[in-house]
Amino acid sequence: MGSGSLSEIEQNVRELNFSFPRGGITLPTPMRNLVEDFLQYLRHERGQSEQTQKTYSLLLGLFLDWAEANSID
């Protein structure tokens, strides 16, 4: 990913006006399971830096929250 820090990326994402679903804990879905598998792949097989892992996790989590809020499977 680019050279931006995690806090810079978080700020940029917030400026895009993503809305976060309300209602507490989000249960695992097949898509969330796939994302978790991908994040484990980054950690264990690709050896990506911790910062890269956090960035992917944040951005994919935001995408999943958006998709669920918009009833996209």
C-alpha positions as CSV (number, residue, x, y, z in Angstrom):
1,M,0.0,0.0,0.0
2,G,1.0,3.6,-0.2
3,S,3.2,5.5,2.3
4,G,0.3,7.0,4.4
5,S,0.1,6.1,8.0
6,L,-2.9,4.2,9.4
7,S,-4.3,7.4,11.0
8,E,-4.0,9.3,7.7
9,I,-5.9,6.5,5.9
10,E,-8.6,6.4,8.6
11,Q,-9.0,10.2,8.2
12,N,-9.2,9.9,4.4
13,V,-11.8,7.1,4.7
14,R,-13.9,9.2,7.1
15,E,-13.8,12.2,4.7
16,L,-15.4,9.9,2.1
17,N,-18.5,10.0,4.4
18,F,-18.8,6.2,5.0
19,S,-21.7,5.5,7.3
20,F,-21.2,2.8,9.9
21,P,-24.0,0.4,10.7
22,R,-25.4,0.7,14.2
23,G,-26.6,-2.1,16.4
24,G,-23.6,-3.6,18.1
25,I,-21.7,-6.7,17.3
26,T,-21.6,-7.9,13.7
27,L,-21.8,-11.6,13.3
28,P,-19.4,-13.4,10.9
29,T,-20.7,-13.8,7.4
30,P,-19.2,-15.8,4.5
31,M,-17.6,-12.7,3.1
32,R,-16.1,-11.8,6.5
33,N,-14.7,-15.3,6.7
34,L,-13.1,-14.9,3.3
35,V,-11.6,-11.5,4.4
36,E,-10.2,-13.1,7.6
37,D,-8.7,-15.9,5.5
38,F,-7.0,-13.3,3.3
39,L,-5.7,-11.4,6.3
40,Q,-4.2,-14.7,7.7
41,Y,-2.6,-15.3,4.3
42,L,-1.0,-11.8,4.4
43,R,0.3,-12.5,7.9
44,H,1.6,-16.1,7.5
45,E,2.4,-16.7,3.9
46,R,3.3,-13.3,2.5
47,G,5.0,-11.9,5.6
48,Q,3.5,-8.5,5.1
49,S,4.4,-5.8,7.7
50,E,2.2,-5.2,10.6
51,Q,1.3,-1.8,9.2
52,T,0.2,-3.3,5.9
53,Q,-1.9,-5.9,7.7
54,K,-3.6,-3.2,9.8
55,T,-4.3,-1.1,6.7
56,Y,-5.9,-4.0,4.8
57,S,-7.9,-5.0,7.8
58,L,-9.2,-1.5,8.3
59,L,-10.1,-0.9,4.7
60,L,-11.7,-4.3,4.2
61,G,-13.6,-4.0,7.4
62,L,-15.0,-0.7,6.3
63,F,-16.0,-2.2,2.9
64,L,-17.7,-5.1,4.6
65,D,-19.6,-2.8,6.9
66,W,-20.7,-0.7,4.0
67,A,-21.7,-3.8,2.0
68,E,-23.8,-5.2,4.9
69,A,-25.4,-1.8,5.5
70,N,-26.5,-1.8,1.9
71,S,-27.6,-5.4,1.8
72,I,-24.9,-6.5,-0.5
73,D,-23.8,-10.1,-0.1
